[in-house]
Amino acid sequence: MSTPTLSEQDEKKPADAVPGHRQDSPAGQQVPGPLAVFARNPKLLVLLLAVLVVIVSAAVSGSGIWPQSWTVDIKSPLNDLDDWLVDNRKSHWIFLYFLLHISNFAQSSYDSLLELFDAMGYVGVTVVGVLIAWAAGGADLSRRALRTGGTALAVFAVCGVLDMWESTMETLSLMVVAVILSTVVGFVLGLASGVSDRFEKLLRPVFDTMQVMPAFAYLLPLLLMFDVGVPSALIATVIYASPPMARLTSLGLRSADPAALEASASLGASSWQRLWTARLPLARKQMMLGLNQTIMMCLSMVVLASLIGSDGLGAEVYKALGSLDIGTALTAGTAVVLIAVLLDRTTSAAGERLDATVTAGATRLMTRVRLAVWTLILVLIGVFAAIGSALGEQEWPEAWTVDLTRPLQSIVDGLTDTIGSGVPVLGGTVTWAHGFTEYVLNPLRSGLETTPWWALGLLVAVVGWIVGTWRAALTGVICLGLIGVMGLWDKSMDTFSQVIGGLVVTVLIGVVLGILTARVGRVERMLRPVLDTMQTMPQFVYLIPVIALVGLSRSAGIIAAVIYACPAVIRITAQGLRYVDPSAMEASRSLGATSRQQLLGVQLPLARKSLLVGVNQGVVLVLSMVVIAGLIGGGALGYDVVQGLSKGNLSQGLPAGIAIVCLGIMLDRLTQPTGGRPRD
């Protein structure tokens, strides 16, 4: 058999193997040009035209000021409402017969628990805390139980040594009450949503709105209703932390194994019996995850609530940040992180034990041992409450404390001088932060402020229509309109520029590290403990090292937002890439695709939905952190909210909070495409 000549081989090539040809077209037909591409996909053309309108209008007009005649004076009625609340807080029936009872219950619950901790003394609290952690891990000699108990012992000891015992007990008191109430409220709402489609449809938009709203938005209205102090902080924490428990409880109930439910029904069980004997036990894993998330959000909110008068570690951090005492802030922040780690490890160990019990089955002896341990814990609480003061001091002994604030401040000052601006050629962190502000944030802000409001509204409408539906477009335009009507257009554009800058950096870092995490096992092992630690740290704590390295500036808020939001984007990206259809990956390998071609041509396109979810979560987290950055020089809407909270000024803080919520809802809709229609 003769070998074909080169010309014969070229004649036998499929059309798509020849550059410039298509397989489904006659030989010689060229790849469609840009106009043909736009003709086949008119949405791209509409988007391009909208972008051109924005650029040209910004260059021509040079000003994007919202028309003054279209604004509404909302400060006067808010001031009147503020005065009415202050005058009637102790006399009106809605306070006397409703809100006052809620306030008294919250205050008395907190006071009672704090008195119990004081009566038990540091010895009793430490012993009982270690036993609870050990029991949550299994109450045995397993590695999990011993590790959890040892973590609790180390946390209590370090908090005492750092001279943060009193503040730690105040934070724990508020935490325990908040977690119990948030869990109960979340469980009841999740139960209703899980068994009733009507409740699920009713509660879904409520949970969506609560998830988008930054934590600060809860504080100011409650401050006016309940005044400064524990009740406002506690109620705000319950509102903020209940949705995760409710959502995951509902998810667990709705995703229960149909075979198990069918078996229960075949045995004659009623709907209530199926709920209590089948659906709730099968939903335990999701409910424990919801409890873990609720605890973390409670701790985050308890720290933020220091702005409205709650005591504890949050107040220590807030006061130290206000005076730029980084040493004290680091000490209190360390205690906050340790409590977060303790609570996270304890609930995670309890969830692992429940899974192991379901898988292997618990022996009757082990069940009796665990019941005896929990009974012993209750007895010890009563004993220590009665004689705890006789066993030792209420607080950690002063002789056992170490003052690390001055050494830490000296280390921070040295790092700031060395890394901040003393790096040869490169400059340092302060120099880089100044450059980011000068060459990224300022141009972004100028561009948004010079874009006419109608052009920006057009762009938002087009993007919402392309990625979602006309409802998303309408929602985005309405949110922008509300911002303008309230007279907060310029400040909102300032905050918007910070969100965009933080989001771009977050997505770039998160997607790159997410790809490496999904494809390189060593990177995944290295990043896992870092991401775990970052996700358990409350928002306030991120501000401390950032201030130490770059000082008070808008860039400091962006850096803190990136640190806060990156873990979620990294994890979601990695998970989306890992769970790409294995058959598609195998098919690409069989066709000889390289690793790079598999990533760009298979994994990333098929993981598009997960990537968009990661971007959506990045938007929400960056926005919430940029607002908190108002404390450290971020300015704009965040500063107004903080000032409104600190001074109890409703007319300053509430409109800014509403504008932040509008930005959050708009960005959430623009980054959350619907999946109910075919994509182009």
N, C-alpha and C positions, 0 to 999 in steps of 0.2 A: 504494500500500500504506500503510495507516494505521499510525501508531506506537503500540505497546502502551502502555497506561496504567501508572502506577506500581504499582497493585494487581495488574495482570496480570503485570508483571515479577516481583513478589514471589511470585506463585503458581508461576511457572516456575523459581524458584531451586531448585537441588538442596538436599537436606536439610542437608548439611554446611556450606552457605553461610549458613545461618540460625543465629545464635547460640543455643546451648542445644539443638540438634538433631543427630542423627546420620544419616549417609547410609543406613546399613543398618537403620534402625529407623523405625517409623511416626512421622509428624509429631507433634510435641508431646512426644516422649520426652526426658527430661532426661539430661544427661551423668551417668554413674554417680558416686555419692558415695564418700566415703572407705571406708565399710564394704564397698561392692561391689568397690572396687579391692583391698582386702585379701582379700576372698573369692576373687577371681580369682587372686591371687598370695599364697598363704599364707606364703611365705618372708618377705615383708616383715612380716607380722604376728608371726611367730616372732622376727624380729630386734628388732622394737619391744618385744615382751614381755621379751626378754633384756636390752635396755637399761634398761627400767623396773626389772627385778629388780636390776640393778647399782646404779642410782641409789638405790632404796629401801633396799636392804641396806646400802649405804655410809652413808646418812643414819641408819639405825637402829642399826647396830652400832658405827660410828665407828672400827673397827679391823679390819685385814686380816691380822693376824699369822698366819703358818703355825703349826699346832699343834706345840709343842715335842716332844711324844711321837712325832710322825711324822718326826722328823729322824734322820739316821744320822751317827754320828761317823766322818767320813772323814779327819780330820786325823791321828789316831793311826796308821792304816796307812800314810798317805802319809809321815809322819815316819819310820816304820820303813823304808819303801822308800828314802827319801832317805838315811838312815844306811847302809843296805846298799849303795847305789850308791857312796857316798863311800868306804866301807871296801873294796869289791871292784873298784873301777875299774882298779886296776893288777895284779890277781891272778886274777880270775875268767876262765874260758876264753872266755866270750862276748865279753869285752873284748879278751883277748890275741889271739884267732884270728879275730875278725871286726870288731868296732867299732874296734879300735886300728888295723887296716889302713886302714879308711876314713878315720879321723882323720889318719893319717900321710900318706895320699895327698892329702887336701885341704890340709894344711899345707904339704907339699913343693911342690905345684903353685903355691900362692900365693907362697911364698918364692922359687921359681925365677923366676916372672914378675917379681916386684918387683926381684930382683937383675938381671934382664935390663934393666929400665927404668933402674935406677941405672947400669949399665955403659954404656948407650947415651948417657946424659946428656940434658940438656934439648934440645940441638941435634938429636940423633938421634931422640928421641921425637917432637919437633915435625915434623921432615922426614918421617919414616915415617908419622906420623898423618895429615899433610896428603895424602901420596901415596895412602894407603889410601882416604881420603874421596873424593879425585879419581877414583881407579879405580872406586870403587863408583858414582860418578855417570856413568861412561862412558869415562873415560880419554881424553877428547878436548877440543876447544875449545868444546864446547856450553855454553850458559848453565847447564844443570843441573850439569855436572861442575865448572865453574869456581865456581859458587855453593857447592857442597858442599865443595870444597877450601878456599875462602876462609873458610867457616864454621869449619872445623877449625882453620885458622891463627889466627883471632880467638879461639877458645875457649882454645887452649893459651896464647896470649899473655896474655889477661885473667887466667887462673888463675895464671900466673906473676907478673904485675904485682900481683895481690892477695895475694901471699906465701902461696899455697895449693898450691904445686907438690908438696911432699912428700905432703900429704894427698890431692891429686888422683891421684898415682901409686899410692898405697895403694888408693884406691877403684877405680881402673881395673884394677889387678891382680886384685882380688876380682871385679870385674865381668866381666872377660874369662873367667876360669875358670868363674864361675857361668853365664854365657851359653852357653859351649860345652857344659857338662854338662847344663844345662836343655834346650838344643836337642836334644841327642842323646837324652835320656830322653823328651822330648816327641815327638820324631819316631818313636821306636820304639813308644811307646804309641799314637800316632796312626795309625801304619801298621797295628798289630794291630787297632785299633778300626775302621779304614777298610775292611779286607778281610775281617773276620770279624764276623758279627752276634753271635756268642756273646761275643766280647771287648767289643763295643760295649755290650751290655746289662750286662756285668760292670763296665765302667769308668765308665759314665754316672753311677751314684750316687756313685762315688768322686770324680769331678770336681765333681759338684754340691756335695758336702760340703766339698771343698777350696775351692770358690769362695765358699761362705757363711762359712767359718771366717775370722775376722780374723787378720791376720799375726802378732799376738802369741801366738796359740794354738800356733804352731809352735815358738816359741823355748824355752819352759821345759822341755819333755821332752828336747829336744836338748841343752840346757844341762846337764842332769843326766847324760846319757849321755856327752857329749863334753867337758864342762867349759867354762869360759870361754875364748873365743878364736875364731880363724878357722874351725876345723872346724864348730863349731855354727852360725856365721853362714852359712857356705857351704852346708851341707846344708839348712838352713832355707830359704835362697834358692832352691835347686833344687826343693824340694818346692812352694814357693809359685809359682814361675814356670813350671813345666813344663806345667800344664793348658792355657793358651792355645795353645801350640804343638801339643799333642796334639789338642785339639778342632778347630783349624782345619786341621790335616793330615788328620784323619778327614773333615771336611766337604769338603775339596778332592777327596779320593779318591772319596767317595760321590757327588759332584755332577759327576763327569767326563762329558763329552759322550757320550751313548750311541752316536751315529753313529760317532764316532772309535773307540770300543771295538769296535763291530761290524765296522768296516773292518779293524781289527787282527786280530780273530778270523777273519775271512774269508780273511786271508792266511796262516793256519795258525799264528799265534802262540800259545804256551802261556799259561797264566794268569800265570806269573812274567814272561814276555816282555811281556805286555800291561801288567803293573804298571810295569815299568821303562821301557818305550818309549812308553806312552800315558798311563796314569793319573797317574804322578808328574809328568811334564812338564806335563800339563794342570792339576795342582794347585799349580803354582809360585806363582801369585798369592796363594792362600790361605796357603800356607806362608810366604811373605815377610811377610804380614800377621801371622801367628802369631809369627814371629821378632821383628818390631817390638814386639808386645805383650809378649813374653817379656823383651826387653831393658828395656822400661820397668818391668816388675814386678821384675826383678832389681835395678835401680837403687833402686827404692822400698824393697825389702827390705834391700839392703845398707846403706842409711842407718839403717833401724830396727835392724839387727843390731848397731849400735854399743852398744845396751843390754847386750849379752852379750859385750862385750870386743873387737869388731873395730875396727881403726883406720880412719883415713881422714876424709873430710869429714863423715860422719855423727857421728863422735865429736866433731868440732869443734862441730857444731850442738848436739848433746846437752849438752855441757859448758857452752856459752854460754847455752843456755836454762835450765839448772839454776842458773846464777849471775845470770840476767836481764841478761846482757851482750848486748843486742840488736845492737850494732854488729858484734861478732864473729860473731854468729849470721847476720846479714844478709850478711856477707862470705862465710862458708862456704856459706850457702844460695844465694848467687849462683853460686858455682862449681858446686854441685850442679845448678842449673837449666841452666847452660851445657853441662854434660856431657850432661844429658838431651836438650837441643836438638840437640847434635852427633850423638848416637846415633840420635835420631829422624830427623833429616834425612838421615843417611847411609843408613840402612836403607830409608827412603822413596825416596831417589834410586835405590838398587839395584833396588827393586821396579818403579819407573817404567821403568828401563832394560830390565828383563826383559820388561815388557809391550810396550815399543817394539820389542824384538828379535823377539818372537813375531809382532807385527803386520806389521812391515816386512821382517823377515829380516836377519840379520847378514851382512855381506860377509866373505869370507875374509880380506881385508886387515885389517879392523877386529878380527876375532877374533885374528889374529896380534899386532896392536898391544897389545891388552889382555893377552894372554898374556905378552908381553914386559914390560909394565909390572908385572904381578904377580911375574914372575921378578926384575925389578930390585928390587922391594920386599923380597923374601926375601934377596937379596944384600946390600942396604943394612942390613938388620937384623943380618946376620953381621958386616959391616964396622964398623958403629957399636958393636956389642957388644965388638969387639976393640980399637978405637981411640977409642971415644967419649969416654973420660975425658981423652984427649989433646987433643980439640977444644974442650974447655971444662969447666966445672964440672958435677958431677952434677945439682945442683939449679939452679933459676933464680937468676941473680946477685942478690945482696942489693941492689946499687946500682940495679937496675931495678925494684924493688918500691915500692909506694906504700901507706902505712898509712891505710886509710880507716875503721878501726873507730871512732876518736874523732870524726871529722866526722859519720859516720853516726849515732853515739850522740847527738850534739848535735842533729842534725836530728830524730831520733826523739823526744827529750825535748821539743823545741819543738813538734812536731806533737801530742804527747800533751797538752801544756799547752793548746794552742790548740783542737784538734779534740776532745780527750777530754772536757773539761768547760768550755771557754771560749767556746762558741758562744752568743751572746745568745739568750734566750728558749728555744731548742731544747735547750740543755744541752751535748750532745756525745756522742761514742761511748761513753764510760764511763757517762754518765747513761742512755743508751738500753740499754746492756747490763744495767745494774742494774735498769731497769724491766722488761726482758724476763725477767730472773730472778725478779723480785718478782711480776709479774702473769701470767706464763705458766708458767715452769718450776716454781715452787713450788706453785701450785695443781694442776698436773698430777701432781706427785709426791705431794702430800697426797691427791689423789683416788684414785690407785692404791694408796697405802698404807692408806687407810681402806676400800677395797673388799674384802670377804671373798674369800678365795682361791677358794672354790667358785663365787662369782658371776662372778669374772673367768674362771675355767675354763669356765663355762657360756657366757659371751660369746664366748670364743675358739672353742669347739666350734661354736656357731651360725654365726659368721662363716666358719669353715673349711668347714662344710657348705654354706653358701650359695654361696661363691665357688669352691669346689673339689669335693671328694667327702668321704665319711666318713673316708677315709684322712687327708686334710688336717686334718680336725677332730681325729681321734685323735692325730695327730702333735703338733699344738699343745698338746693337753691333757697328753700325756706329757712334753713339754718343760717345761711349767709345773710338773708334778709333780716332775721331777728337780731343778729349781731349789729347790723347797720342801724336798725331802728332804735336800739338801745344806746347808740352813740359811742360804741366801743370798737369802731372799725380799725383805727390805727393800732390800738393796743392788741387787738386780735390778730392783725397781720404780723405784728412783732412776735407774738406767741406762735403763730402759724409758721413763721420762718424758722424758729427754733425747733419746732416739731419736725419740719421737713429735713433740716440739717441732721438732727439726731436720728431720724428714721433711715435716711440714706446710709449713714455710717453703720447703724445697727444692722440693716439688711446686708450690706456688703460683708461685714465681719461675720454675721450669723450664718449666711449662706456658705461662705468659704469654709468656716470651721465646721458647719454641719456636713458639708461634702466630705471633708477630711475625716470627721467622726464616723460617717457611714462606711467609708471605704478603707480606712487605715485603723486596724485594731489597736495599735499602740497609742494613737492620738485619742481614741475613744477611752482607753484606760486612764490616760493622763488627765483628760478633761472631766471625767465623771465626778471625782471628788470636788473639783473646783466648781462645777455647775451646781452640785448638791449644796455646797456652802453658799453660793451666790443666791440660790433660790430660797434659802431659809433666812437670809438676812433681811430685816425690815428696811424700808426705803430710807429712813433717816440716816442709817449707818453708812450708806454709800457716800453721803455728803462729806463725812469727816476726812477720809484720806484725800478726796478730790480737792477740798479747800486747802489742805496742807501742801499739795503739789502745784496747784495753779492759782490759788487765791480766789477772791470773790469776783466773779465775772459770769457772763452768759455762757461762756465755754465750759465753765465748771458744771453748770446745770446739764449741758449736753453730754459731757463725759459721764456724769452720774446716771443720766438716762440710758446711755449706751450700755453701761455696766449692768444696769437693772433689767434691761429688755433683752440683751443678747442671749442669756440662757434659754429663754423660751423659743427664740427663733432657731437657735442651734439644735435644740432637741426636736422640734417639729420638722425641721429640714432633714435631719438625720433619719428620723422615723419614716418620713415620706419616701426617702430614697431606698431605705432597707426593704420596704414592703411593696416595691414595684413588682409587677407580675413576673414570677420567675420564668415562665414560658417565653415572654418577650426578651428577657435577657439571654436565655439559652438560644433563641433564634438568632439574635444579633451575633452571638459568639460563633454559631455554626456558619454564619456568612462571612466570618473573618474580621469582624469589627474589633478595633483596638479598644483599650480601656477608655481612652479619651473619647472615641466615637460612641461607645456605649453610654458614657455619661451625658454627652451633649445631644445625642440622637435618640436615646431611649429613656434613661432614668429621669433626667430633668423634665422632658415633656410629659411623661406619665405621672410624675410627682407634682404637676402644676397645682393641683388642688391643695396639697399640703403646703406648698410654698406660699400660696396666697393666704392660707390660714396663718402661716408664720408671719407674713407681712401684716395681717390684720391684728394679730396679737402684739406685734411690735409697735403698731400705731397706738393702741390703747395704753401700753406700758410706757412708751416714750412720752405721751401726752401727760399721763399722771405724774411722771417724774419731772418733766419740764415745769409743771406748775409748782411742785415742791421746791424747785430750784429758785423760785422767787425769794426764798429765804437767803440765798447766797449770791445775789446779784443778777438773777435772771430778769427781774423787772416785769413789765407788761401786766398781763392778767393775773399771773401768779402773785405778784407783789400786792395787787389790789385785794386779792382774796386773803392773803396773810395779814395785811393791815386791817381789813374788815374784821377778821377773827380776833386779832389782838386788842382792837379797840371796841369791839361789839358794834361796828358801824354797818348796819344792814344795807344802806343805800350805796355803799362802796363795795362791799364784799359780795352781795347776792347777784347784782348784774354781771359782775366778772365771773362768778361761778356759773351762771346761766350761759354766758358766752363760751366758757370752757366746755360745758356740756354740748353746746351746739357744734363746736369744732370737733368734739369726739364723735358725736353721732354722724356728722358729715363724713369724716374720715373713715369711720367704721363702715358706712354704706358704700363708699367708693372703693374699699379694699375687700369687700365681701360679696363676690359675684354670686348670682343665683345659679342653681344647677338644674333648674327645671326646664330649660330650653336648649336647643342645640347651640353649640358654639361655632363661631366662624373661624 
